[in-house]
Amino acid sequence: MNASFNGELGVRAQVKYHARCFDSKRFLAKPQAFEWIDFQRLKCESEKRCPYEHLRCRSRRVTFVTEREGFFDGLHFHLLVELDEFTSIDTLADDTTWSTTYVRLLEKSIWLSAGTQIVCDCEARSEMGSERDRLECFSVKVHFGEPNEQEVSSFYWEGCT
């Protein structure tokens, strides 16, 4: 699947891949929100000013607790859009033309037991000054256990997830 969709064999660490039909049974923990945008207000949770005046930063700490034991090597992102109280689009569960995203963070997988905390410090930056803010970059730093534990891996990318 990766060879036909992304044009290469194998999955390398520190690479963002587009994915289709990702098997959610492989998740070690329940999905959590990386970024939450209320389009009615066009504001994000945890908004703060960056040191750079032309940027707006949104940060969020997301904690996953593994529900089962297994190997951890990366993060999976998918889009969930709630259009109203009855209608939503979920790129993981629904058959859409949009792909999901998988980032393999680690070259060598790490075995985690059930109940392990995976703490992700997430940041999104957007450029200020135009009628519409343009999303510039994302980053995620991953820790196991307490949030102040040593960083296991991090990843930075520009453009959409």
PyMOL CGO cylinders between C-alpha atoms (Angstrom):
from pymol import cmd
from pymol.cgo import CYLINDER

trace = [
    CYLINDER, 0.00, 0.00, 0.00, 2.79, 2.44, 0.91, 0.3, 1, 1, 1, 1, 1, 1,
    CYLINDER, 2.79, 2.44, 0.91, 4.63, 1.74, -2.36, 0.3, 1, 1, 1, 1, 1, 1,
    CYLINDER, 4.63, 1.74, -2.36, 1.59, 2.58, -4.50, 0.3, 1, 1, 1, 1, 1, 1,
    CYLINDER, 1.59, 2.58, -4.50, 0.41, 5.58, -2.45, 0.3, 1, 1, 1, 1, 1, 1,
    CYLINDER, 0.41, 5.58, -2.45, 3.73, 7.17, -1.40, 0.3, 1, 1, 1, 1, 1, 1,
    CYLINDER, 3.73, 7.17, -1.40, 6.03, 5.79, -4.11, 0.3, 1, 1, 1, 1, 1, 1,
    CYLINDER, 6.03, 5.79, -4.11, 8.51, 3.93, -1.90, 0.3, 1, 1, 1, 1, 1, 1,
    CYLINDER, 8.51, 3.93, -1.90, 9.03, 0.62, -0.17, 0.3, 1, 1, 1, 1, 1, 1,
    CYLINDER, 9.03, 0.62, -0.17, 9.24, 0.47, 3.60, 0.3, 1, 1, 1, 1, 1, 1,
    CYLINDER, 9.24, 0.47, 3.60, 8.36, 3.07, 6.18, 0.3, 1, 1, 1, 1, 1, 1,
    CYLINDER, 8.36, 3.07, 6.18, 11.19, 5.34, 7.37, 0.3, 1, 1, 1, 1, 1, 1,
    CYLINDER, 11.19, 5.34, 7.37, 11.42, 7.21, 10.66, 0.3, 1, 1, 1, 1, 1, 1,
    CYLINDER, 11.42, 7.21, 10.66, 10.84, 10.98, 10.75, 0.3, 1, 1, 1, 1, 1, 1,
    CYLINDER, 10.84, 10.98, 10.75, 8.68, 10.91, 7.61, 0.3, 1, 1, 1, 1, 1, 1,
    CYLINDER, 8.68, 10.91, 7.61, 5.03, 11.97, 7.26, 0.3, 1, 1, 1, 1, 1, 1,
    CYLINDER, 5.03, 11.97, 7.26, 3.03, 9.44, 5.22, 0.3, 1, 1, 1, 1, 1, 1,
    CYLINDER, 3.03, 9.44, 5.22, -0.42, 9.68, 3.66, 0.3, 1, 1, 1, 1, 1, 1,
    CYLINDER, -0.42, 9.68, 3.66, -2.42, 6.58, 4.55, 0.3, 1, 1, 1, 1, 1, 1,
    CYLINDER, -2.42, 6.58, 4.55, -5.71, 4.99, 3.55, 0.3, 1, 1, 1, 1, 1, 1,
    CYLINDER, -5.71, 4.99, 3.55, -7.59, 2.25, 5.37, 0.3, 1, 1, 1, 1, 1, 1,
    CYLINDER, -7.59, 2.25, 5.37, -5.42, 2.53, 8.49, 0.3, 1, 1, 1, 1, 1, 1,
    CYLINDER, -5.42, 2.53, 8.49, -6.45, -0.27, 10.83, 0.3, 1, 1, 1, 1, 1, 1,
    CYLINDER, -6.45, -0.27, 10.83, -7.66, 1.41, 14.04, 0.3, 1, 1, 1, 1, 1, 1,
    CYLINDER, -7.66, 1.41, 14.04, -7.35, -1.96, 15.84, 0.3, 1, 1, 1, 1, 1, 1,
    CYLINDER, -7.35, -1.96, 15.84, -3.60, -1.30, 15.80, 0.3, 1, 1, 1, 1, 1, 1,
    CYLINDER, -3.60, -1.30, 15.80, -3.96, 1.81, 18.00, 0.3, 1, 1, 1, 1, 1, 1,
    CYLINDER, -3.96, 1.81, 18.00, -2.55, 1.43, 21.49, 0.3, 1, 1, 1, 1, 1, 1,
    CYLINDER, -2.55, 1.43, 21.49, -4.79, 4.20, 22.88, 0.3, 1, 1, 1, 1, 1, 1,
    CYLINDER, -4.79, 4.20, 22.88, -8.01, 6.05, 22.06, 0.3, 1, 1, 1, 1, 1, 1,
    CYLINDER, -8.01, 6.05, 22.06, -7.63, 9.02, 19.67, 0.3, 1, 1, 1, 1, 1, 1,
    CYLINDER, -7.63, 9.02, 19.67, -7.34, 12.51, 21.21, 0.3, 1, 1, 1, 1, 1, 1,
    CYLINDER, -7.34, 12.51, 21.21, -7.63, 15.99, 19.67, 0.3, 1, 1, 1, 1, 1, 1,
    CYLINDER, -7.63, 15.99, 19.67, -4.32, 17.37, 18.38, 0.3, 1, 1, 1, 1, 1, 1,
    CYLINDER, -4.32, 17.37, 18.38, -5.92, 20.67, 17.43, 0.3, 1, 1, 1, 1, 1, 1,
    CYLINDER, -5.92, 20.67, 17.43, -9.49, 21.86, 17.88, 0.3, 1, 1, 1, 1, 1, 1,
    CYLINDER, -9.49, 21.86, 17.88, -10.80, 24.68, 15.69, 0.3, 1, 1, 1, 1, 1, 1,
    CYLINDER, -10.80, 24.68, 15.69, -14.21, 26.26, 16.21, 0.3, 1, 1, 1, 1, 1, 1,
    CYLINDER, -14.21, 26.26, 16.21, -14.95, 27.63, 12.74, 0.3, 1, 1, 1, 1, 1, 1,
    CYLINDER, -14.95, 27.63, 12.74, -17.85, 29.70, 14.06, 0.3, 1, 1, 1, 1, 1, 1,
    CYLINDER, -17.85, 29.70, 14.06, -15.44, 31.71, 16.20, 0.3, 1, 1, 1, 1, 1, 1,
    CYLINDER, -15.44, 31.71, 16.20, -12.25, 31.05, 14.19, 0.3, 1, 1, 1, 1, 1, 1,
    CYLINDER, -12.25, 31.05, 14.19, -10.29, 30.64, 17.42, 0.3, 1, 1, 1, 1, 1, 1,
    CYLINDER, -10.29, 30.64, 17.42, -8.38, 27.71, 18.81, 0.3, 1, 1, 1, 1, 1, 1,
    CYLINDER, -8.38, 27.71, 18.81, -8.09, 26.45, 22.34, 0.3, 1, 1, 1, 1, 1, 1,
    CYLINDER, -8.09, 26.45, 22.34, -4.95, 27.40, 24.28, 0.3, 1, 1, 1, 1, 1, 1,
    CYLINDER, -4.95, 27.40, 24.28, -4.15, 30.35, 22.04, 0.3, 1, 1, 1, 1, 1, 1,
    CYLINDER, -4.15, 30.35, 22.04, -1.09, 32.36, 23.06, 0.3, 1, 1, 1, 1, 1, 1,
    CYLINDER, -1.09, 32.36, 23.06, 1.15, 34.96, 21.47, 0.3, 1, 1, 1, 1, 1, 1,
    CYLINDER, 1.15, 34.96, 21.47, 4.43, 33.84, 20.02, 0.3, 1, 1, 1, 1, 1, 1,
    CYLINDER, 4.43, 33.84, 20.02, 7.60, 35.87, 20.52, 0.3, 1, 1, 1, 1, 1, 1,
    CYLINDER, 7.60, 35.87, 20.52, 7.27, 36.70, 16.82, 0.3, 1, 1, 1, 1, 1, 1,
    CYLINDER, 7.27, 36.70, 16.82, 4.54, 39.32, 16.34, 0.3, 1, 1, 1, 1, 1, 1,
    CYLINDER, 4.54, 39.32, 16.34, 3.41, 38.03, 12.93, 0.3, 1, 1, 1, 1, 1, 1,
    CYLINDER, 3.41, 38.03, 12.93, 2.76, 34.50, 14.24, 0.3, 1, 1, 1, 1, 1, 1,
    CYLINDER, 2.76, 34.50, 14.24, -0.04, 33.06, 16.33, 0.3, 1, 1, 1, 1, 1, 1,
    CYLINDER, -0.04, 33.06, 16.33, 0.71, 29.87, 18.25, 0.3, 1, 1, 1, 1, 1, 1,
    CYLINDER, 0.71, 29.87, 18.25, -1.65, 27.25, 19.59, 0.3, 1, 1, 1, 1, 1, 1,
    CYLINDER, -1.65, 27.25, 19.59, -0.30, 24.70, 21.99, 0.3, 1, 1, 1, 1, 1, 1,
    CYLINDER, -0.30, 24.70, 21.99, -1.87, 21.69, 23.59, 0.3, 1, 1, 1, 1, 1, 1,
    CYLINDER, -1.87, 21.69, 23.59, -0.70, 18.83, 25.77, 0.3, 1, 1, 1, 1, 1, 1,
    CYLINDER, -0.70, 18.83, 25.77, -2.33, 15.56, 24.77, 0.3, 1, 1, 1, 1, 1, 1,
    CYLINDER, -2.33, 15.56, 24.77, -1.99, 12.49, 27.00, 0.3, 1, 1, 1, 1, 1, 1,
    CYLINDER, -1.99, 12.49, 27.00, -2.73, 9.02, 25.71, 0.3, 1, 1, 1, 1, 1, 1,
    CYLINDER, -2.73, 9.02, 25.71, -2.97, 6.04, 28.07, 0.3, 1, 1, 1, 1, 1, 1,
    CYLINDER, -2.97, 6.04, 28.07, -2.32, 2.73, 26.35, 0.3, 1, 1, 1, 1, 1, 1,
    CYLINDER, -2.32, 2.73, 26.35, -5.26, 0.35, 26.59, 0.3, 1, 1, 1, 1, 1, 1,
    CYLINDER, -5.26, 0.35, 26.59, -3.19, -2.66, 25.61, 0.3, 1, 1, 1, 1, 1, 1,
    CYLINDER, -3.19, -2.66, 25.61, 0.46, -3.59, 25.38, 0.3, 1, 1, 1, 1, 1, 1,
    CYLINDER, 0.46, -3.59, 25.38, 2.26, -3.31, 22.08, 0.3, 1, 1, 1, 1, 1, 1,
    CYLINDER, 2.26, -3.31, 22.08, 5.03, -1.71, 20.05, 0.3, 1, 1, 1, 1, 1, 1,
    CYLINDER, 5.03, -1.71, 20.05, 5.04, 2.09, 19.70, 0.3, 1, 1, 1, 1, 1, 1,
    CYLINDER, 5.04, 2.09, 19.70, 6.87, 3.74, 16.81, 0.3, 1, 1, 1, 1, 1, 1,
    CYLINDER, 6.87, 3.74, 16.81, 4.74, 6.68, 15.69, 0.3, 1, 1, 1, 1, 1, 1,
    CYLINDER, 4.74, 6.68, 15.69, 1.56, 8.73, 15.63, 0.3, 1, 1, 1, 1, 1, 1,
    CYLINDER, 1.56, 8.73, 15.63, -1.52, 8.55, 13.44, 0.3, 1, 1, 1, 1, 1, 1,
    CYLINDER, -1.52, 8.55, 13.44, -3.55, 11.66, 12.62, 0.3, 1, 1, 1, 1, 1, 1,
    CYLINDER, -3.55, 11.66, 12.62, -7.00, 11.79, 11.10, 0.3, 1, 1, 1, 1, 1, 1,
    CYLINDER, -7.00, 11.79, 11.10, -9.52, 14.56, 10.52, 0.3, 1, 1, 1, 1, 1, 1,
    CYLINDER, -9.52, 14.56, 10.52, -12.85, 14.70, 12.33, 0.3, 1, 1, 1, 1, 1, 1,
    CYLINDER, -12.85, 14.70, 12.33, -15.15, 17.51, 11.22, 0.3, 1, 1, 1, 1, 1, 1,
    CYLINDER, -15.15, 17.51, 11.22, -18.41, 18.06, 13.09, 0.3, 1, 1, 1, 1, 1, 1,
    CYLINDER, -18.41, 18.06, 13.09, -20.64, 20.01, 10.72, 0.3, 1, 1, 1, 1, 1, 1,
    CYLINDER, -20.64, 20.01, 10.72, -23.63, 20.08, 13.03, 0.3, 1, 1, 1, 1, 1, 1,
    CYLINDER, -23.63, 20.08, 13.03, -25.09, 17.91, 15.81, 0.3, 1, 1, 1, 1, 1, 1,
    CYLINDER, -25.09, 17.91, 15.81, -26.11, 15.23, 13.27, 0.3, 1, 1, 1, 1, 1, 1,
    CYLINDER, -26.11, 15.23, 13.27, -23.42, 15.36, 10.57, 0.3, 1, 1, 1, 1, 1, 1,
    CYLINDER, -23.42, 15.36, 10.57, -19.71, 14.69, 10.77, 0.3, 1, 1, 1, 1, 1, 1,
    CYLINDER, -19.71, 14.69, 10.77, -16.85, 13.57, 8.53, 0.3, 1, 1, 1, 1, 1, 1,
    CYLINDER, -16.85, 13.57, 8.53, -14.32, 11.17, 10.03, 0.3, 1, 1, 1, 1, 1, 1,
    CYLINDER, -14.32, 11.17, 10.03, -11.47, 10.31, 7.67, 0.3, 1, 1, 1, 1, 1, 1,
    CYLINDER, -11.47, 10.31, 7.67, -10.59, 7.25, 9.76, 0.3, 1, 1, 1, 1, 1, 1,
    CYLINDER, -10.59, 7.25, 9.76, -14.07, 5.71, 9.98, 0.3, 1, 1, 1, 1, 1, 1,
    CYLINDER, -14.07, 5.71, 9.98, -15.73, 7.06, 6.80, 0.3, 1, 1, 1, 1, 1, 1,
    CYLINDER, -15.73, 7.06, 6.80, -14.91, 6.31, 3.18, 0.3, 1, 1, 1, 1, 1, 1,
    CYLINDER, -14.91, 6.31, 3.18, -13.72, 9.74, 1.95, 0.3, 1, 1, 1, 1, 1, 1,
    CYLINDER, -13.72, 9.74, 1.95, -11.31, 11.04, -0.66, 0.3, 1, 1, 1, 1, 1, 1,
    CYLINDER, -11.31, 11.04, -0.66, -9.13, 12.48, 2.11, 0.3, 1, 1, 1, 1, 1, 1,
    CYLINDER, -9.13, 12.48, 2.11, -6.25, 10.45, 3.46, 0.3, 1, 1, 1, 1, 1, 1,
    CYLINDER, -6.25, 10.45, 3.46, -5.09, 10.11, 7.03, 0.3, 1, 1, 1, 1, 1, 1,
    CYLINDER, -5.09, 10.11, 7.03, -1.52, 10.77, 8.17, 0.3, 1, 1, 1, 1, 1, 1,
    CYLINDER, -1.52, 10.77, 8.17, 0.99, 8.48, 9.82, 0.3, 1, 1, 1, 1, 1, 1,
    CYLINDER, 0.99, 8.48, 9.82, 4.34, 9.69, 11.16, 0.3, 1, 1, 1, 1, 1, 1,
    CYLINDER, 4.34, 9.69, 11.16, 6.84, 7.04, 12.13, 0.3, 1, 1, 1, 1, 1, 1,
    CYLINDER, 6.84, 7.04, 12.13, 8.80, 8.76, 14.87, 0.3, 1, 1, 1, 1, 1, 1,
    CYLINDER, 8.80, 8.76, 14.87, 11.21, 6.00, 15.89, 0.3, 1, 1, 1, 1, 1, 1,
    CYLINDER, 11.21, 6.00, 15.89, 13.52, 3.85, 13.80, 0.3, 1, 1, 1, 1, 1, 1,
    CYLINDER, 13.52, 3.85, 13.80, 13.28, 1.07, 16.39, 0.3, 1, 1, 1, 1, 1, 1,
    CYLINDER, 13.28, 1.07, 16.39, 9.89, 0.42, 18.01, 0.3, 1, 1, 1, 1, 1, 1,
    CYLINDER, 9.89, 0.42, 18.01, 9.54, 0.54, 21.81, 0.3, 1, 1, 1, 1, 1, 1,
    CYLINDER, 9.54, 0.54, 21.81, 7.45, -2.03, 23.71, 0.3, 1, 1, 1, 1, 1, 1,
    CYLINDER, 7.45, -2.03, 23.71, 4.88, -0.35, 25.98, 0.3, 1, 1, 1, 1, 1, 1,
    CYLINDER, 4.88, -0.35, 25.98, 2.76, -2.08, 28.59, 0.3, 1, 1, 1, 1, 1, 1,
    CYLINDER, 2.76, -2.08, 28.59, -0.95, -1.36, 29.05, 0.3, 1, 1, 1, 1, 1, 1,
    CYLINDER, -0.95, -1.36, 29.05, -1.47, 1.78, 31.15, 0.3, 1, 1, 1, 1, 1, 1,
    CYLINDER, -1.47, 1.78, 31.15, 1.62, 3.62, 29.85, 0.3, 1, 1, 1, 1, 1, 1,
    CYLINDER, 1.62, 3.62, 29.85, 1.18, 7.38, 29.43, 0.3, 1, 1, 1, 1, 1, 1,
    CYLINDER, 1.18, 7.38, 29.43, 2.24, 8.82, 26.08, 0.3, 1, 1, 1, 1, 1, 1,
    CYLINDER, 2.24, 8.82, 26.08, 2.44, 12.61, 26.51, 0.3, 1, 1, 1, 1, 1, 1,
    CYLINDER, 2.44, 12.61, 26.51, 2.51, 14.76, 23.36, 0.3, 1, 1, 1, 1, 1, 1,
    CYLINDER, 2.51, 14.76, 23.36, 3.26, 18.48, 23.48, 0.3, 1, 1, 1, 1, 1, 1,
    CYLINDER, 3.26, 18.48, 23.48, 1.72, 19.82, 20.27, 0.3, 1, 1, 1, 1, 1, 1,
    CYLINDER, 1.72, 19.82, 20.27, 2.11, 23.23, 18.69, 0.3, 1, 1, 1, 1, 1, 1,
    CYLINDER, 2.11, 23.23, 18.69, 0.58, 24.85, 15.61, 0.3, 1, 1, 1, 1, 1, 1,
    CYLINDER, 0.58, 24.85, 15.61, 1.75, 28.20, 14.26, 0.3, 1, 1, 1, 1, 1, 1,
    CYLINDER, 1.75, 28.20, 14.26, -0.04, 30.39, 11.77, 0.3, 1, 1, 1, 1, 1, 1,
    CYLINDER, -0.04, 30.39, 11.77, 1.02, 33.58, 10.06, 0.3, 1, 1, 1, 1, 1, 1,
    CYLINDER, 1.02, 33.58, 10.06, -0.83, 36.73, 11.07, 0.3, 1, 1, 1, 1, 1, 1,
    CYLINDER, -0.83, 36.73, 11.07, -1.67, 39.83, 9.11, 0.3, 1, 1, 1, 1, 1, 1,
    CYLINDER, -1.67, 39.83, 9.11, -3.91, 38.71, 6.28, 0.3, 1, 1, 1, 1, 1, 1,
    CYLINDER, -3.91, 38.71, 6.28, -7.69, 38.32, 6.13, 0.3, 1, 1, 1, 1, 1, 1,
    CYLINDER, -7.69, 38.32, 6.13, -7.20, 34.60, 6.67, 0.3, 1, 1, 1, 1, 1, 1,
    CYLINDER, -7.20, 34.60, 6.67, -4.47, 33.18, 8.84, 0.3, 1, 1, 1, 1, 1, 1,
    CYLINDER, -4.47, 33.18, 8.84, -2.30, 30.75, 6.89, 0.3, 1, 1, 1, 1, 1, 1,
    CYLINDER, -2.30, 30.75, 6.89, -1.13, 27.71, 8.80, 0.3, 1, 1, 1, 1, 1, 1,
    CYLINDER, -1.13, 27.71, 8.80, 2.63, 27.55, 8.71, 0.3, 1, 1, 1, 1, 1, 1,
    CYLINDER, 2.63, 27.55, 8.71, 3.90, 24.66, 10.80, 0.3, 1, 1, 1, 1, 1, 1,
    CYLINDER, 3.90, 24.66, 10.80, 3.18, 21.98, 13.36, 0.3, 1, 1, 1, 1, 1, 1,
    CYLINDER, 3.18, 21.98, 13.36, 5.37, 20.24, 15.88, 0.3, 1, 1, 1, 1, 1, 1,
    CYLINDER, 5.37, 20.24, 15.88, 4.94, 17.44, 18.38, 0.3, 1, 1, 1, 1, 1, 1,
    CYLINDER, 4.94, 17.44, 18.38, 7.27, 16.32, 21.17, 0.3, 1, 1, 1, 1, 1, 1,
    CYLINDER, 7.27, 16.32, 21.17, 6.63, 12.87, 22.66, 0.3, 1, 1, 1, 1, 1, 1,
    CYLINDER, 6.63, 12.87, 22.66, 7.42, 11.71, 26.22, 0.3, 1, 1, 1, 1, 1, 1,
    CYLINDER, 7.42, 11.71, 26.22, 6.51, 8.49, 28.06, 0.3, 1, 1, 1, 1, 1, 1,
    CYLINDER, 6.51, 8.49, 28.06, 5.30, 8.71, 31.64, 0.3, 1, 1, 1, 1, 1, 1,
    CYLINDER, 5.30, 8.71, 31.64, 5.22, 12.11, 33.30, 0.3, 1, 1, 1, 1, 1, 1,
    CYLINDER, 5.22, 12.11, 33.30, 5.24, 15.21, 31.04, 0.3, 1, 1, 1, 1, 1, 1,
    CYLINDER, 5.24, 15.21, 31.04, 8.68, 16.28, 32.30, 0.3, 1, 1, 1, 1, 1, 1,
    CYLINDER, 8.68, 16.28, 32.30, 10.31, 12.95, 31.49, 0.3, 1, 1, 1, 1, 1, 1,
    CYLINDER, 10.31, 12.95, 31.49, 12.99, 12.83, 28.82, 0.3, 1, 1, 1, 1, 1, 1,
    CYLINDER, 12.99, 12.83, 28.82, 11.74, 13.41, 25.30, 0.3, 1, 1, 1, 1, 1, 1,
    CYLINDER, 11.74, 13.41, 25.30, 11.45, 10.18, 23.30, 0.3, 1, 1, 1, 1, 1, 1,
    CYLINDER, 11.45, 10.18, 23.30, 11.06, 11.81, 19.89, 0.3, 1, 1, 1, 1, 1, 1,
    CYLINDER, 11.06, 11.81, 19.89, 9.85, 14.93, 18.15, 0.3, 1, 1, 1, 1, 1, 1,
    CYLINDER, 9.85, 14.93, 18.15, 8.64, 15.83, 14.68, 0.3, 1, 1, 1, 1, 1, 1,
    CYLINDER, 8.64, 15.83, 14.68, 8.13, 19.11, 12.82, 0.3, 1, 1, 1, 1, 1, 1,
    CYLINDER, 8.13, 19.11, 12.82, 6.31, 19.68, 9.53, 0.3, 1, 1, 1, 1, 1, 1,
    CYLINDER, 6.31, 19.68, 9.53, 4.99, 22.50, 7.39, 0.3, 1, 1, 1, 1, 1, 1,
    CYLINDER, 4.99, 22.50, 7.39, 1.60, 22.57, 5.74, 0.3, 1, 1, 1, 1, 1, 1,
    CYLINDER, 1.60, 22.57, 5.74, -1.50, 20.63, 6.65, 0.3, 1, 1, 1, 1, 1, 1,
    CYLINDER, -1.50, 20.63, 6.65, -1.57, 17.41, 8.60, 0.3, 1, 1, 1, 1, 1, 1,
]
cmd.load_cgo(trace, "trace")
